[in-house]
Amino acid sequence: MPTPAACEAAPPGATALGAAAARWRRHASRTLVFMVTLCVAIALLLSAFDGGGLGTKLIYSFAIGMSCVVVIDGTRLGFAALTDGLRRWRGLPASPSGFGSGWRGVVPAMLLCILIGPFVGIGIADRLTGNRSPSLFQLDSPATRVTLTLTVLGSLVSVFALSTLERLASARALAEAAQRQATEARLRLLESQLEPHMLFNTLANLRVLIGLDPPRAQAMLDRLNDYLRATLYASRAGHQTLAAEFDRVADYLALMGMRMGPRLQVGLDLPEALRARPVPPLLLQPLVENAIKHGLEPKVDGGRIDIRARREGAALRLEVRDTGLGLDAAPPALASAGGFGLQLVRDRLATLYGARAGLTLAPAGDAEGGTTATVRLPFDDRASG
């Protein structure tokens, strides 16, 4: 039986830091591409107007542009941290705005950019080129006026474009989160539909066994207790170890074995090296239920169900194989898609891993017949729930 520690979800702080790091990388990538494009365009424009010196103009353009980026982003991020801190102090949640700044702090960022960015950038470029540029305090100089005008226009364009991209990215992230929540809600709905059915059947069997075979009824009650406790832990966890997932399925199969008797034979194969591997909970349960309900129970002689885990290169392969009636005897909807329960497993895998994971249902392909359900997960990713 899995322990509470085995089913413990990933620390929320670690998840939040990972999401923040991902947002930072996306923001930095967008900023770099945009600023390189803008700086090259400004250098080409200046070179076209007064001719020659493209290399020197590129140096000055990049030096001023990157100095402005540091000032603008630093100011906006600091302003966002300040306003979020004030919101938390007042008991309000932080404002969700993608990278963490959005439109907040635009005015102070622009003022500081105009006051600091050109001075720092020209100083860096002068050191790189050996030139001596006129002071920016000499407003009667054409070079000074051009520099300040381009700085203001470039800063306005940068702030508008990057802030708009951040807002779009934030909206996309919120939509993806809503999709994940919807899939999780559908999965929990599946649990509420399947588990009570199993529970009622088990309680009915217990009622009969109490009068006919009390020791067997006690053993069945112990298994039911283990199964329900494990289910409770799994429902609260974002992931659990593969050993815990196998233990939970073993409890379920033990209950089914008491109901089906010798008609149900079980084989569990979990290598020691994979026991601590984290996986999303409730992956194997629908596969096993599907195998028993549509494959083994309708078969007069019953059959065997084998559950195994293997690492195949960069993938983790989980396999549930039964020797039941097979897909040829299944309803068309089940044979083509696997039914409602298995479709929800596919939805969950798609939400968690995208195209890197999947579920397939196929004939076993040997003399024993039956069906094989296979889940493939990326081995290097931790489950998230």
C-alpha positions in Angstrom: 0.0 0.0 0.0 1.4 3.5 -0.8 2.4 5.7 2.0 1.4 9.4 2.2 5.0 10.4 1.6 5.1 8.3 -1.6 2.0 10.2 -3.0 3.2 13.7 -1.9 2.8 16.3 -4.5 5.7 18.4 -5.8 6.4 21.4 -3.6 4.3 24.4 -4.8 7.4 26.7 -4.4 9.4 24.6 -6.8 6.6 24.7 -9.3 6.2 28.5 -9.0 10.0 29.0 -9.4 10.0 26.8 -12.5 7.1 28.7 -14.0 8.8 32.1 -13.2 12.1 30.9 -14.8 10.2 29.8 -17.9 8.5 33.2 -18.2 11.8 34.9 -17.8 13.4 32.9 -20.6 10.5 33.6 -22.9 10.7 37.3 -22.1 14.4 37.5 -22.5 14.2 35.7 -25.9 11.5 38.1 -27.2 13.4 41.1 -25.9 16.7 40.1 -27.5 15.1 39.4 -30.9 13.2 42.6 -30.9 16.1 44.8 -29.7 18.5 43.3 -32.3 16.0 44.1 -35.1 15.3 47.6 -33.8 19.0 48.5 -33.3 20.0 47.2 -36.7 17.1 49.2 -38.3 18.2 52.4 -36.5 21.8 52.0 -37.6 20.8 51.4 -41.2 18.5 54.5 -41.1 21.3 56.7 -39.7 23.8 55.3 -42.2 21.4 56.0 -45.1 20.9 59.6 -44.0 24.5 60.7 -43.4 26.3 58.0 -45.3 29.0 55.5 -44.3 30.1 54.4 -40.9 27.6 51.5 -40.6 29.9 49.5 -38.3 30.3 52.5 -35.9 26.6 53.2 -36.0 25.8 49.6 -35.1 28.0 49.8 -32.1 26.4 53.0 -30.8 22.9 51.8 -31.7 23.4 48.5 -29.8 25.1 50.2 -26.8 22.3 52.7 -26.4 19.6 50.2 -27.1 20.8 47.6 -24.6 21.3 50.2 -22.0 17.8 51.4 -22.4 16.5 47.8 -22.2 18.2 47.3 -18.9 16.8 50.5 -17.5 13.3 49.9 -18.8 13.0 46.3 -17.7 14.7 46.9 -14.4 12.4 49.8 -13.6 9.2 48.0 -14.7 10.2 44.8 -12.8 11.0 46.8 -9.6 7.7 48.7 -9.9 5.8 45.5 -10.4 7.5 44.0 -7.3 6.6 47.1 -5.3 3.0 47.1 -6.3 2.6 43.3 -5.7 4.2 43.8 -2.3 1.6 46.5 -1.5 -1.2 44.2 -2.7 0.0 41.3 -0.5 0.3 43.7 2.4 -3.4 44.7 1.9 -4.3 41.0 1.6 -4.9 41.0 -2.2 -3.4 38.5 -4.6 -0.5 39.6 -6.9 -1.4 40.9 -10.3 -0.9 38.1 -13.0 0.9 39.8 -15.8 3.1 37.3 -17.5 6.7 38.2 -17.0 5.7 40.2 -13.9 5.5 43.8 -15.2 3.1 44.3 -18.1 2.2 48.0 -18.4 3.0 48.8 -14.8 5.9 51.2 -14.3 5.9 52.4 -18.0 6.1 56.1 -17.1 9.0 55.9 -14.6 10.7 53.5 -16.9 10.5 55.9 -19.8 11.8 58.8 -17.8 14.7 56.9 -16.4 15.5 55.5 -19.9 15.7 59.0 -21.4 17.8 60.3 -18.4 20.2 57.3 -18.1 20.1 55.1 -21.2 21.8 57.4 -23.8 24.5 58.5 -21.4 25.5 55.0 -20.4 25.2 53.7 -24.0 27.3 56.5 -25.5 29.9 56.1 -22.8 30.2 52.4 -23.6 30.3 53.0 -27.4 33.0 55.7 -27.0 35.2 53.3 -25.1 34.7 50.6 -27.7 35.4 52.9 -30.7 37.8 55.4 -29.2 35.6 58.3 -30.3 34.6 61.3 -28.2 30.9 62.1 -28.7 29.5 65.6 -27.9 27.8 65.9 -24.5 24.1 65.2 -24.5 23.6 68.4 -22.5 24.5 70.4 -25.7 20.9 70.5 -27.0 21.9 72.8 -29.8 24.0 70.0 -31.3 22.2 68.1 -34.2 23.8 64.8 -33.1 22.4 65.3 -29.5 18.9 66.0 -30.8 19.0 63.0 -33.1 20.2 60.7 -30.3 17.5 61.9 -27.8 14.8 61.7 -30.5 15.7 58.2 -31.5 16.0 57.1 -27.8 12.5 58.4 -27.0 10.9 56.8 -30.2 12.8 53.6 -29.8 11.8 53.3 -26.1 8.2 54.0 -26.8 8.1 51.3 -29.6 10.0 48.8 -27.3 7.7 49.3 -24.3 4.5 49.1 -26.4 5.6 46.0 -28.4 7.1 44.1 -25.5 4.3 44.9 -23.1 1.8 43.8 -25.7 3.6 40.5 -26.2 3.7 39.9 -22.5 -0.1 40.5 -22.2 -0.7 38.0 -25.1 1.6 35.5 -23.4 -0.2 35.9 -20.1 -3.6 35.4 -21.8 -2.3 32.3 -23.5 -0.9 30.9 -20.2 -4.3 31.6 -18.5 -6.1 29.7 -21.3 -3.7 26.7 -21.0 -4.3 26.7 -17.2 -8.0 26.7 -17.7 -7.7 23.8 -20.1 -5.6 21.8 -17.6 -8.2 22.5 -14.9 -11.0 21.4 -17.2 -9.2 18.1 -17.9 -8.6 17.5 -14.2 -12.3 18.2 -13.5 -13.3 15.6 -16.1 -10.9 13.1 -14.6 -12.3 13.5 -11.2 -15.8 13.2 -12.7 -14.6 9.8 -14.1 -13.5 8.8 -10.7 -16.8 9.7 -9.1 -18.6 7.5 -11.7 -16.3 4.5 -11.6 -15.3 4.1 -8.0 -18.8 4.1 -6.4 -19.8 1.4 -8.8 -16.9 -0.7 -7.7 -17.5 0.1 -4.1 -21.2 -0.9 -4.2 -20.4 -4.2 -5.8 -17.7 -4.9 -3.2 -20.0 -4.0 -0.3 -22.7 -6.3 -1.8 -20.1 -9.2 -2.0 -19.1 -8.4 1.6 -22.6 -8.7 2.8 -22.9 -12.2 1.3 -19.4 -13.3 2.6 -20.0 -12.2 6.1 -22.7 -14.9 6.5 -20.9 -17.6 4.4 -17.2 -17.1 5.0 -16.3 -14.5 7.7 -12.4 -14.9 7.3 -12.7 -14.2 3.6 -15.0 -11.3 4.3 -12.5 -9.8 6.8 -9.7 -10.1 4.2 -11.8 -8.4 1.6 -12.6 -5.6 4.1 -8.9 -5.1 4.7 -8.2 -4.8 1.0 -11.1 -2.4 0.6 -9.7 -0.3 3.4 -6.2 -0.2 1.8 -7.7 0.7 -1.6 -9.8 3.6 -0.2 -7.0 5.0 1.8 -4.7 4.9 -1.2 -7.4 6.5 -3.4 -7.7 9.4 -0.9 -4.0 10.0 -0.9 -3.8 9.9 -4.7 -6.7 12.3 -5.2 -4.8 14.9 -3.2 -1.4 14.4 -5.0 0.0 15.9 -8.2 2.0 12.8 -8.7 2.9 9.6 -7.0 5.6 7.0 -7.4 5.2 4.2 -9.8 5.4 1.7 -6.9 2.5 3.5 -5.2 0.5 3.3 -8.5 1.2 -0.4 -8.7 0.2 -0.9 -5.1 -3.1 0.9 -5.6 -3.9 -1.3 -8.7 -2.9 -4.4 -6.7 -5.5 -3.6 -4.0 -8.1 -3.1 -6.7 -7.2 -6.3 -8.4 -7.3 -8.2 -5.1 -10.9 -6.9 -4.6 -11.8 -8.0 -8.1 -10.1 -11.4 -7.5 -12.4 -12.0 -4.5 -15.4 -11.3 -6.7 -14.2 -13.3 -9.8 -12.3 -16.0 -7.9 -10.0 -18.2 -10.0 -11.3 -16.6 -13.2 -8.9 -13.7 -12.6 -5.2 -14.2 -12.7 -2.8 -11.3 -12.1 0.8 -10.6 -13.0 2.6 -7.4 -11.8 6.1 -6.6 -13.2 7.8 -3.5 -11.9 11.6 -3.3 -12.0 13.3 -2.1 -8.9 15.0 0.8 -10.8 11.5 2.2 -11.7 9.8 2.0 -8.3 10.6 5.6 -7.3 9.8 7.0 -10.7 7.1 9.7 -10.3 4.0 9.5 -12.6 0.6 11.2 -12.7 -1.8 9.2 -10.4 -4.7 7.3 -11.8 -3.1 6.3 -15.1 -3.3 2.5 -14.7 -6.7 2.4 -12.9 -8.9 3.1 -16.0 -6.8 0.7 -18.1 -7.2 -2.1 -15.6 -10.9 -1.5 -15.2 -11.3 -1.4 -18.9 -9.5 -4.8 -19.3 -11.6 -6.5 -16.6 -15.0 -5.0 -17.6 -14.7 -5.5 -21.4 -12.1 -8.3 -21.7 -12.1 -10.7 -18.7 -15.5 -10.5 -17.0 -17.6 -11.3 -20.2 -15.3 -14.3 -20.9 -16.7 -17.5 -19.3 -13.2 -18.8 -18.3 -11.9 -15.4 -17.3 -8.2 -14.9 -18.0 -5.0 -13.1 -17.0 -4.1 -9.5 -16.7 -0.4 -8.5 -16.8 0.8 -5.0 -15.8 4.4 -4.1 -16.5 6.7 -1.1 -16.6 9.8 -0.7 -18.8 12.2 2.1 -19.7 12.7 2.3 -23.5 15.3 4.9 -24.2 13.9 8.4 -23.4 10.4 6.9 -22.7 8.7 5.2 -19.9 6.4 2.4 -21.1 3.4 1.2 -19.0 1.6 -1.8 -20.3 -1.7 -3.4 -19.3 -2.3 -6.6 -21.2 -5.3 -9.0 -20.8 -6.2 -12.3 -22.3 -9.8 -11.5 -22.6 -12.2 -11.4 -25.5 -10.1 -8.8 -27.5 -11.0 -5.8 -29.5 -12.9 -7.8 -32.1 -15.6 -8.6 -29.5 -15.7 -5.0 -28.2 -18.3 -2.4 -29.2 -17.1 -0.3 -32.1 -16.6 2.9 -30.0 -14.5 1.0 -27.5 -12.4 -0.7 -30.2 -11.6 2.6 -31.9 -11.1 4.9 -29.0 -11.1 2.9 -25.8 -14.3 4.3 -24.3 -14.9 7.3 -22.1 -12.5 6.4 -19.3 -9.5 5.8 -21.6 -10.3 9.0 -23.6 -9.9 11.0 -20.4 -6.6 9.4 -19.8 -5.5 10.5 -23.3 -6.8 14.0 -22.6 -4.8 14.1 -19.4 -1.6 12.9 -21.0 -2.0 15.5 -23.8 -2.5 18.3 -21.2 0.5 17.2 -19.1 3.0 16.3 -21.8 1.6 17.3 -25.2 2.7 15.1 -28.1 5.5 13.5 -26.1 3.1 11.1 -24.4 0.1 9.0 -25.5 -2.1 5.9 -25.0 -2.6 3.2 -27.5 -5.0 0.2 -27.5 -4.2 -2.7 -29.7 -4.7 -6.5 -30.1 -2.2 -8.5 -28.0 -1.0 -10.2 -31.2 -0.2 -13.7 -29.9 -1.9 -17.1 -29.4 -3.4 -16.1 -26.1 -5.3 -13.2 -27.6 -6.7 -10.3 -25.7 -5.8 -6.6 -25.7 -2.8 -4.5 -24.8 -3.1 -0.9 -23.6 0.2 1.0 -23.6 1.0 4.4 -22.1 4.2 6.1 -23.1 5.6 9.0 -21.0 8.8 11.1 -21.4 11.2 9.6 -18.9 13.0 12.8 -18.1 10.0 14.8 -17.0 8.4 14.8 -13.6 4.7 14.5 -13.6 2.6 17.5 -12.8 -0.9 17.5 -11.9 
